[in-house]
Protein backbone atom coordinates (compact mmCIF):
# COMPACT_ATOMS: atom_id res chain seq x y z
CA UNK A 1 0.00 0.00 0.00
CA UNK A 2 2.84 2.38 0.80
CA UNK A 3 5.49 1.20 -1.64
CA UNK A 4 5.82 4.66 -3.13
CA UNK A 5 8.89 4.08 -5.28
CA UNK A 6 7.32 1.11 -7.03
CA UNK A 7 4.09 2.98 -7.70
CA UNK A 8 5.92 6.02 -9.08
CA UNK A 9 7.94 3.78 -11.42
CA UNK A 10 4.79 1.98 -12.60
CA UNK A 11 3.02 5.29 -13.26
CA UNK A 12 5.94 6.63 -15.28
CA UNK A 13 6.24 3.43 -17.33
CA UNK A 14 2.51 3.41 -18.12
CA UNK A 15 2.54 7.12 -18.94
CA UNK A 16 5.43 6.73 -21.35
CA UNK A 17 3.73 3.79 -22.99
CA UNK A 18 0.38 5.50 -23.48
CA UNK A 19 1.48 8.94 -24.66
CA UNK A 20 2.27 9.73 -28.25
CA UNK A 21 5.74 9.06 -29.58
CA UNK A 22 8.41 11.70 -29.99
CA UNK A 23 8.24 14.06 -32.97
CA UNK A 24 11.56 15.31 -34.35
CA UNK A 25 11.68 18.65 -36.06
CA UNK A 26 14.06 20.76 -38.10
CA UNK A 27 17.25 22.38 -36.82
CA UNK A 28 17.52 20.13 -33.77
CA UNK A 29 14.25 21.20 -32.12
CA UNK A 30 12.24 18.27 -30.78
CA UNK A 31 8.58 18.59 -29.77
CA UNK A 32 6.81 15.74 -28.00
CA UNK A 33 4.26 14.68 -25.39
CA UNK A 34 5.86 11.32 -24.55
CA UNK A 35 5.70 11.70 -20.77
CA UNK A 36 2.97 11.33 -18.12
CA UNK A 37 0.24 13.90 -18.68
CA UNK A 38 1.50 14.91 -22.13
CA UNK A 39 -0.90 16.00 -24.89
CA UNK A 40 -0.07 17.56 -28.26
CA UNK A 41 -0.24 16.96 -32.00
CA UNK A 42 2.72 18.50 -33.82
CA UNK A 43 1.99 19.76 -37.29
CA UNK A 44 5.30 21.33 -38.30
CA UNK A 45 8.32 23.36 -37.25
CA UNK A 46 9.60 26.23 -39.36
CA UNK A 47 12.73 27.78 -37.91
CA UNK A 48 11.75 28.93 -34.43
CA UNK A 49 8.01 28.64 -35.15
CA UNK A 50 6.12 25.58 -33.86
CA UNK A 51 2.64 24.72 -35.13
CA UNK A 52 0.53 22.41 -32.96
CA UNK A 53 -2.96 21.60 -31.79
CA UNK A 54 -4.41 19.81 -28.79
CA UNK A 55 -5.11 16.08 -29.04
CA UNK A 56 -8.86 15.59 -28.60
CA UNK A 57 -8.74 11.79 -28.93
CA UNK A 58 -12.16 10.54 -27.74
CA UNK A 59 -13.53 13.99 -26.84
CA UNK A 60 -16.92 15.01 -28.24
CA UNK A 61 -16.52 18.50 -29.70
CA UNK A 62 -13.71 20.88 -28.81
CA UNK A 63 -11.80 21.30 -25.53
CA UNK A 64 -8.61 23.07 -24.59
CA UNK A 65 -6.09 20.96 -22.64
CA UNK A 66 -2.54 20.52 -23.96
CA UNK A 67 0.86 19.79 -22.40
CA UNK A 68 4.12 19.31 -24.32
CA UNK A 69 7.87 19.76 -24.15
CA UNK A 70 10.47 21.24 -26.45
CA UNK A 71 14.10 20.13 -26.49
CA UNK A 72 17.07 21.48 -28.41
CA UNK A 73 15.93 25.10 -28.31
CA UNK A 74 18.24 26.55 -25.63
CA UNK A 75 18.84 30.26 -26.14
CA UNK A 76 16.25 30.58 -28.92
CA UNK A 77 13.02 32.56 -28.90
CA UNK A 78 10.17 30.27 -29.87
CA UNK A 79 6.79 31.18 -31.25
CA UNK A 80 4.09 28.57 -30.68
CA UNK A 81 0.96 28.66 -32.87
CA UNK A 82 -2.24 26.71 -32.16
CA UNK A 83 -3.93 25.98 -35.45
CA UNK A 84 -7.43 24.71 -34.64
CA UNK A 85 -8.77 26.92 -31.86
CA UNK A 86 -7.53 29.47 -29.35
CA UNK A 87 -6.61 27.29 -26.39
CA UNK A 88 -4.31 29.68 -24.53
CA UNK A 89 -5.62 30.75 -21.13
CA UNK A 90 -5.94 34.23 -19.68
CA UNK A 91 -2.44 34.24 -18.13
CA UNK A 92 -0.76 32.60 -21.09
CA UNK A 93 0.72 29.12 -20.82
CA UNK A 94 2.23 27.64 -17.71
CA UNK A 95 5.97 27.11 -18.24
CA UNK A 96 8.50 24.82 -16.58
CA UNK A 97 12.24 24.82 -17.28
CA UNK A 98 13.05 22.08 -14.73
CA UNK A 99 11.29 19.03 -16.13
CA UNK A 100 7.90 19.86 -14.65
CA UNK A 101 9.05 20.24 -11.04
CA UNK A 102 7.98 23.90 -10.81
CA UNK A 103 5.68 26.04 -12.94
CA UNK A 104 4.95 29.71 -13.54
CA UNK A 105 2.52 31.61 -15.75
CA UNK A 106 4.22 33.12 -18.78
CA UNK A 107 1.77 36.05 -18.76
CA UNK A 108 -0.81 37.46 -21.13
CA UNK A 109 1.71 39.94 -22.56
CA UNK A 110 3.47 37.04 -24.34
CA UNK A 111 0.26 36.03 -26.13
CA UNK A 112 -1.07 37.19 -29.49
CA UNK A 113 -4.37 35.53 -30.32
CA UNK A 114 -3.76 31.77 -30.55
CA UNK A 115 0.04 32.14 -30.38
CA UNK A 116 2.67 32.87 -27.74
CA UNK A 117 6.39 33.63 -27.67
CA UNK A 118 8.96 32.36 -25.20
CA UNK A 119 12.69 33.00 -24.87
CA UNK A 120 14.20 29.67 -23.82
CA UNK A 121 16.94 30.10 -21.19
CA UNK A 122 20.42 29.39 -22.54
CA UNK A 123 20.95 26.63 -19.98
CA UNK A 124 17.58 24.92 -20.50
CA UNK A 125 17.95 21.48 -22.08
CA UNK A 126 14.18 21.28 -22.27
CA UNK A 127 11.17 23.42 -21.52
CA UNK A 128 7.59 22.32 -20.91
CA UNK A 129 4.43 24.22 -21.75
CA UNK A 130 0.95 23.46 -20.46
CA UNK A 131 -2.50 25.01 -20.64
CA UNK A 132 -2.60 24.97 -16.85
CA UNK A 133 -0.42 23.90 -13.94
CA UNK A 134 -0.30 20.09 -14.06
CA UNK A 135 -0.89 17.80 -11.11
CA UNK A 136 -0.01 14.15 -11.71
CA UNK A 137 0.46 10.96 -9.78
CA UNK A 138 4.02 11.90 -8.91
CA UNK A 139 2.73 15.04 -7.17
CA UNK A 140 0.35 13.00 -5.03
CA UNK A 141 3.16 10.57 -4.19
CA UNK A 142 5.25 13.50 -2.95
CA UNK A 143 2.39 14.63 -0.70
CA UNK A 144 1.87 11.14 0.72
CA UNK A 145 5.60 10.68 1.28
CA UNK A 146 5.65 13.85 3.36
CA UNK A 147 2.91 12.46 5.63
CA UNK A 148 3.63 8.73 5.49
CA UNK A 149 4.21 8.42 9.25
CA UNK A 150 1.11 10.38 10.23
CA UNK A 151 -1.34 8.07 12.05
CA UNK A 152 -4.25 10.26 10.97
CA UNK A 153 -3.71 9.56 7.25
CA UNK A 154 -4.21 6.22 5.52
CA UNK A 155 -4.33 5.35 1.87
CA UNK A 156 -5.20 2.33 -0.19
CA UNK A 157 -6.28 1.36 -3.68
CA UNK A 158 -9.93 2.02 -4.49
CA UNK A 159 -9.76 -0.11 -7.65
CA UNK A 160 -7.77 -0.66 -10.83
CA UNK A 161 -8.41 1.46 -13.90
CA UNK A 162 -9.20 -0.03 -17.28
CA UNK A 163 -5.48 0.26 -18.07
CA UNK A 164 -4.33 -1.34 -14.84
CA UNK A 165 -3.35 1.70 -12.79
CA UNK A 166 -4.08 2.00 -9.07
CA UNK A 167 -6.78 4.53 -8.13
CA UNK A 168 -5.80 6.04 -4.79
CA UNK A 169 -8.26 6.40 -1.90
CA UNK A 170 -7.23 8.55 1.06
CA UNK A 171 -8.77 8.63 4.53
CA UNK A 172 -7.68 11.28 7.01
CA UNK A 173 -8.87 12.88 10.22
CA UNK A 174 -10.45 10.62 12.84
CA UNK A 175 -9.80 7.06 11.65
CA UNK A 176 -10.98 4.91 14.56
CA UNK A 177 -14.43 4.36 13.03
CA UNK A 178 -16.26 6.64 15.49
CA UNK A 179 -16.31 10.14 13.94
CA UNK A 180 -19.26 12.45 14.46
CA UNK A 181 -19.21 13.40 10.77
CA UNK A 182 -17.90 12.03 7.52
CA UNK A 183 -16.96 14.08 4.45
CA UNK A 184 -16.16 12.79 0.97
CA UNK A 185 -14.06 14.85 -1.46
CA UNK A 186 -13.52 13.93 -5.10
CA UNK A 187 -11.24 15.44 -7.74
CA UNK A 188 -10.54 14.98 -11.43
CA UNK A 189 -13.82 13.53 -12.63
CA UNK A 190 -12.66 15.58 -15.62
CA UNK A 191 -8.99 14.68 -15.67
CA UNK A 192 -7.58 17.95 -17.07
CA UNK A 193 -9.00 20.02 -14.16
CA UNK A 194 -5.77 20.08 -12.18
CA UNK A 195 -6.27 23.05 -9.85
CA UNK A 196 -8.80 20.95 -7.93
CA UNK A 197 -5.96 18.70 -6.77
CA UNK A 198 -4.02 21.54 -5.17
CA UNK A 199 -7.17 22.58 -3.27
CA UNK A 200 -7.51 19.02 -1.97
CA UNK A 201 -3.94 19.25 -0.67
CA UNK A 202 -4.96 22.34 1.30
CA UNK A 203 -7.91 20.52 2.87
CA UNK A 204 -5.76 17.54 3.83
CA UNK A 205 -3.00 19.70 5.27
CA UNK A 206 -5.53 21.60 7.40
CA UNK A 207 -6.95 18.39 8.84
CA UNK A 208 -3.46 17.09 9.69
CA UNK A 209 -1.99 20.37 10.96
CA UNK A 210 -0.87 20.76 14.57
CA UNK A 211 -3.36 23.54 15.14
CA UNK A 212 -6.58 23.93 17.10
CA UNK A 213 -8.50 23.50 13.86
CA UNK A 214 -6.55 20.37 12.90
CA UNK A 215 -7.23 18.92 16.34
CA UNK A 216 -10.95 19.62 15.91
CA UNK A 217 -11.04 17.68 12.63
CA UNK A 218 -9.05 14.75 14.05
CA UNK A 219 -11.46 14.48 16.98
CA UNK A 220 -14.71 14.70 14.99
CA UNK A 221 -14.40 14.19 11.21
CA UNK A 222 -13.27 11.41 8.92
CA UNK A 223 -12.52 12.43 5.34
CA UNK A 224 -12.51 10.08 2.39
CA UNK A 225 -10.91 11.52 -0.74
CA UNK A 226 -10.46 10.25 -4.29
CA UNK A 227 -7.67 12.45 -5.74
CA UNK A 228 -7.96 11.10 -9.31
CA UNK A 229 -11.35 9.73 -10.30
CA UNK A 230 -10.13 9.50 -13.92
CA UNK A 231 -6.60 8.26 -13.18
CA UNK A 232 -5.97 6.96 -16.69
CA UNK A 233 -6.95 10.32 -18.15
CA UNK A 234 -4.67 12.21 -15.76
CA UNK A 235 -1.61 10.16 -16.66
CA UNK A 236 -2.41 9.90 -20.38
CA UNK A 237 -3.02 13.64 -20.73
CA UNK A 238 -6.63 13.38 -21.87
CA UNK A 239 -9.23 16.13 -21.87
CA UNK A 240 -11.70 14.06 -19.81
CA UNK A 241 -14.57 16.50 -20.23
CA UNK A 242 -17.17 15.26 -22.74
CA UNK A 243 -15.37 11.96 -23.23
CA UNK A 244 -17.28 9.58 -25.49
CA UNK A 245 -19.63 7.84 -24.80
CA UNK A 246 -19.86 9.81 -21.54
CA UNK A 247 -17.38 11.25 -19.09
CA UNK A 248 -16.81 10.10 -15.54
CA UNK A 249 -19.05 12.78 -14.03
CA UNK A 250 -22.02 11.63 -16.12
CA UNK A 251 -21.68 7.97 -15.12
CA UNK A 252 -23.71 7.82 -11.89
CA UNK A 253 -27.05 6.65 -13.34
CA UNK A 254 -27.86 3.08 -14.31
CA UNK A 255 -24.85 0.80 -14.83
CA UNK A 256 -21.57 2.69 -14.61
CA UNK A 257 -19.08 2.02 -17.42
CA UNK A 258 -15.99 3.15 -15.49
CA UNK A 259 -14.49 0.94 -12.76
CA UNK A 260 -13.66 4.02 -10.66
CA UNK A 261 -17.28 5.17 -10.60
CA UNK A 262 -18.55 1.65 -9.87
CA UNK A 263 -16.11 1.45 -6.95
CA UNK A 264 -17.16 4.87 -5.58
CA UNK A 265 -20.83 3.89 -5.75
CA UNK A 266 -20.08 0.72 -3.81
CA UNK A 267 -17.54 2.05 -1.29
CA UNK A 268 -18.91 5.43 -0.20
CA UNK A 269 -22.38 4.28 1.02
CA UNK A 270 -20.80 1.33 2.85
CA UNK A 271 -18.21 3.59 4.48
CA UNK A 272 -20.62 6.39 5.40
CA UNK A 273 -22.78 4.41 7.86
CA UNK A 274 -25.32 7.24 7.84
CA UNK A 275 -22.75 9.79 9.06
CA UNK A 276 -21.86 11.28 5.68
CA UNK A 277 -22.74 14.98 5.96
CA UNK A 278 -20.86 16.61 3.06
CA UNK A 279 -19.96 15.52 -0.46
CA UNK A 280 -17.63 17.96 -2.19
CA UNK A 281 -16.64 17.52 -5.84
CA UNK A 282 -13.83 19.84 -6.97
CA UNK A 283 -13.68 21.00 -10.60
CA UNK A 284 -12.31 23.71 -12.89
CA UNK A 285 -14.58 25.68 -15.25
CA UNK A 286 -14.14 26.66 -18.91
CA UNK A 287 -11.13 28.38 -20.43
CA UNK A 288 -12.05 32.07 -20.07
CA UNK A 289 -14.88 34.54 -19.54
CA UNK A 290 -16.27 36.38 -16.54
CA UNK A 291 -18.03 33.47 -14.85
CA UNK A 292 -15.10 31.15 -15.62
CA UNK A 293 -12.74 33.47 -13.77
CA UNK A 294 -14.52 33.21 -10.44
CA UNK A 295 -14.81 30.61 -7.68
CA UNK A 296 -18.35 29.34 -7.46
CA UNK A 297 -20.61 26.56 -6.23
CA UNK A 298 -22.82 24.80 -8.78
CA UNK A 299 -26.38 24.95 -7.51
CA UNK A 300 -28.34 21.75 -6.96
CA UNK A 301 -31.75 21.17 -8.48
CA UNK A 302 -32.82 20.08 -4.97
CA UNK A 303 -34.21 23.11 -3.07
CA UNK A 304 -33.09 21.61 0.26
CA UNK A 305 -29.50 21.15 -0.90
CA UNK A 306 -29.46 24.57 -2.57
CA UNK A 307 -30.34 26.09 0.82
CA UNK A 308 -27.37 24.25 2.34
CA UNK A 309 -25.10 25.38 -0.52
CA UNK A 310 -26.18 28.97 0.08
CA UNK A 311 -25.41 28.63 3.80
CA UNK A 312 -22.03 27.03 3.12
CA UNK A 313 -21.24 29.77 0.59
CA UNK A 314 -22.08 32.43 3.18
CA UNK A 315 -19.75 30.76 5.67
CA UNK A 316 -16.95 30.37 3.11
CA UNK A 317 -17.13 34.03 2.17
CA UNK A 318 -17.01 34.98 5.86
CA UNK A 319 -14.05 32.80 6.93
CA UNK A 320 -11.88 33.10 3.81
CA UNK A 321 -8.38 34.40 4.52
CA UNK A 322 -6.45 33.16 1.47
CA UNK A 323 -5.55 35.20 -1.62
CA UNK A 324 -8.29 33.88 -3.91
CA UNK A 325 -11.56 35.86 -3.60
CA UNK A 326 -14.78 33.91 -3.17
CA UNK A 327 -18.17 35.64 -3.30
CA UNK A 328 -21.40 33.76 -2.63
CA UNK A 329 -23.13 35.92 -5.24
CA UNK A 330 -21.04 34.15 -7.91
CA UNK A 331 -22.67 30.78 -7.16
CA UNK A 332 -24.61 29.39 -10.13
CA UNK A 333 -28.21 28.39 -9.25
CA UNK A 334 -29.76 25.48 -11.07
CA UNK A 335 -31.57 26.70 -14.19
CA UNK A 336 -29.10 29.50 -14.93
CA UNK A 337 -26.21 29.58 -17.39
CA UNK A 338 -24.95 26.13 -18.30
CA UNK A 339 -26.42 24.60 -15.11
CA UNK A 340 -29.66 23.24 -16.58
CA UNK A 341 -31.27 19.84 -17.04
CA UNK A 342 -30.02 19.71 -20.64
CA UNK A 343 -26.41 19.72 -19.39
CA UNK A 344 -27.00 16.34 -17.78
CA UNK A 345 -29.54 14.80 -20.17
CA UNK A 346 -30.49 11.41 -18.82
CA UNK A 347 -27.22 11.08 -16.89
CA UNK A 348 -26.41 11.78 -13.26
CA UNK A 349 -23.38 13.53 -11.77
CA UNK A 350 -21.49 12.57 -8.64
CA UNK A 351 -23.14 15.38 -6.64
CA UNK A 352 -26.62 14.40 -7.78
CA UNK A 353 -25.92 10.82 -6.76
CA UNK A 354 -24.24 11.69 -3.44
CA UNK A 355 -27.05 14.10 -2.51
CA UNK A 356 -29.40 11.14 -2.32
CA UNK A 357 -27.32 9.22 0.26
CA UNK A 358 -28.64 8.92 3.84
CA UNK A 359 -27.50 11.70 6.16
CA UNK A 360 -26.10 14.01 3.48
CA UNK A 361 -26.90 17.69 4.03
CA UNK A 362 -24.57 19.31 1.51
CA UNK A 363 -23.61 17.82 -1.85
CA UNK A 364 -21.98 20.36 -4.10
CA UNK A 365 -19.59 20.89 -6.97
CA UNK A 366 -17.11 23.75 -6.65
CA UNK A 367 -15.41 25.34 -9.66
CA UNK A 368 -11.83 26.61 -9.21
CA UNK A 369 -10.53 28.65 -12.16
CA UNK A 370 -7.40 27.47 -13.93
CA UNK A 371 -5.52 30.76 -13.88
CA UNK A 372 -7.52 33.82 -12.84
CA UNK A 373 -9.96 34.32 -9.95
CA UNK A 374 -11.44 37.81 -9.85
CA UNK A 375 -8.14 39.25 -11.02
CA UNK A 376 -5.95 37.15 -8.69
CA UNK A 377 -3.51 34.57 -10.02
CA UNK A 378 -4.45 30.96 -9.40
CA UNK A 379 -1.25 29.06 -8.66
CA UNK A 380 -0.37 25.86 -6.80
CA UNK A 381 0.10 27.87 -3.60
CA UNK A 382 -3.01 30.04 -3.90
CA UNK A 383 -5.15 26.97 -4.73
CA UNK A 384 -3.77 25.19 -1.65
CA UNK A 385 -4.62 28.27 0.40
CA UNK A 386 -8.15 28.13 -0.94
CA UNK A 387 -8.29 24.49 0.15
CA UNK A 388 -7.43 25.65 3.65
CA UNK A 389 -10.28 28.17 3.38
CA UNK A 390 -12.58 25.31 2.40
CA UNK A 391 -11.48 23.33 5.44
CA UNK A 392 -12.16 26.32 7.68
CA UNK A 393 -15.63 26.68 6.19
CA UNK A 394 -16.32 22.96 6.58
CA UNK A 395 -15.50 23.15 10.28
CA UNK A 396 -17.82 26.12 10.78
CA UNK A 397 -20.55 24.38 8.77
CA UNK A 398 -20.30 21.13 10.74
CA UNK A 399 -20.09 22.71 14.18
CA UNK A 400 -23.36 22.67 16.15
C-alpha positions, 0 to 999 in steps of 0.5 A: 500500500505504501510502496511509493517508489514502485508505484511512481515507477509503474506510473511513469512506465505506463505514462510513457507507454500510453502517450504519443511518440516523440516528434523530431523537427528541423534544426535540432528542435524536438517537440513531443508529449511522450511523458505522463500527462502529455498531450499535443499533436505537432503539425510542423516546425519552421525555424523557431516557429512551432505549429501544434494543436491539442489532441482531442482523442475521444472527446466530443466537440472541442476542448482546450487541454494541452501539455508538451515539451520542447528540447534542443531550443536553448537560447532561442526565442520560440513562437508557438501557434495553435492551429485549430482553436484558441486554447491559450488561457488568460495568463498565457501558458504555464511554463517549466524549465526544470522538467515539470518540477515547478511552474509559472505563468508566462503572462498574457503579454506574451500572447497574441491571439492563438500564439505565444512567444517564449525566450528559452533560457540558454541553460535549459535542455528542455522546456515544458508548456501546459494550458494549466499547472499540471498535477499528476500521480508523482505530485500526489506521491510526494504529498503522501511521502511527506505524511507517510508516518502520520497516524491520521492519514491512511491510503489504499487502492480504491480499484484498478483502472481499465489500463491497470493503474491504481486509483488512490483512496485517502482517509484522514482525520479521525480514523478509529471508526467513530467520527461524528461526521464524515466528508467525501471529497472527489477530484478529477472527474474531468482529468484535465482540471488540475487546480482541484488537486491543489485545493484538496492538498490544502484541505488535507494539510488543514486536517493534519496540521498541529493547530486547534482546527486540525485537532478539531477535525481529528477528533470529529471528522473522517474524510474520504478523498479520491484524488484522481477519479479518472486516473488513466486520463490524468496520466495519459493527458486526456481532456476528460470532459465530454469523453465519449460515450460519456465522461466520468461525471455523467456515469452515476445513473444506471450501470456505470461504465468506469471501474472508478465510478462503480467502486465509488458507488459501492464504497462510499455508502458502505463507508458512510454508515449514515454519518456522511454529511458533506460531499464535495466535488472539486472541478475547474470551469471553462477556459475564459470569460467572466463566470469562468474566472470566479470561484463558485458553487454549482447549484443543486436542483434540490431546493433543500440542498441549494439552501445548504449550498447557500449557507455554506457559501455564506460561511466560506465568504465569511471565513476566507483568509487566502488570496483567492476571492470567493463571493457567494453571489457568484454561485450558479443556481440550477436553471441559470447559465450552463447549469440546466437539465439539458447539461446532464440529459439522462445522466447523473453527476457525482453530486446528484448521486451523493445528494441522495445518500442517507445523512447528506446535508450538503452535496456540491460541486465547486469550480476553481478557475485554472488561472484567474480568480477575480483578477488574482492569479491561481497558482499551486500555492493560492489553490492550496490556500483556498483548500485551507479556506474550504477546510475552515468553512467545513468546520464552521458548517459542521459545528453545532 
